[in-house]
């Protein structure tokens, strides 16, 4: 599965990994919006895409419910 994501998707996955590790909770979509300086709809679409591709799990409607399904060694470095 590593490499089955685009470079941009890889950056979102790496952000989710490091944010969760540093904050003991997954990021909210607003956290990703601030970090990547993109719109809320762009972040939401990325989250939906990552979920459809099987890289993350989440509970729709529940805040901070993103769970990464890849190990650290399957992720790129966060740029």
N, C-alpha and C positions, 0 to 999 in steps of 0.2 A: 504493500500500500504506500510506502514512502515514495514521494515523487509523483504521485497521482494527483497532486494538487498544483495549482498555478503558483508562481512566486508570490502573488498578492495573497492568495489563500493561505500560503505557508506563513506569511507574516502575521495574519490574524490568528492562526493556530499557535504560533510561538508566543504571541501576546497573551492569549488565553492561558497558556501554560505558565508563563512567568508571573502574570498578574495573580493567578490562583496560588502559586507557590509563595509569593511575597505577602499576600493579603489574607491568606487562609480562607478565601472565598472566591468564587468565579467573578469575572467582571460583568458589570451591567452593560447593556448595549450603549448607554451614554458614556461609559468609560472608554469603550472602543471608539466612539465617535470623537471624543476629545483627543485621544492619542493619535488617531489616523487623520484627523481634521477632514472628516467627510460628513455627509448628511446622515440623519437618523434613518431614512429609508435605505440608504446605501449599506449601512451596517446591518440593518434587519435582513436585507436581501442576502448579504454575505452569510449571516448566521443560518438562514434557511438553506442556502446552497451547501454549506459545510455539513449541516444535518442530513440533507438528502444524499450527500456523497458518503455518509457514514463516518465522518471524522469527529463529530461531536454528538452528544445527546442533550436534550433539554426538555423541560416541561413548559409547553406554551402557556403564557399568562402568568407564570411564576417567576418572580425576579431572581436573578443570579442563580439560575438552575443549569447553566451550561456545564457539561462534563466532557472533557477531552477523552477521546477513545484511542489516541495514539500515545506511544511512549516518547520520552524526551529524545531518544536516539533516532526517531523517525521524523523529527522536526528540524527545520532550518534554524540558524541563529537569528535572533531578533535584530533587525537593522535599525 
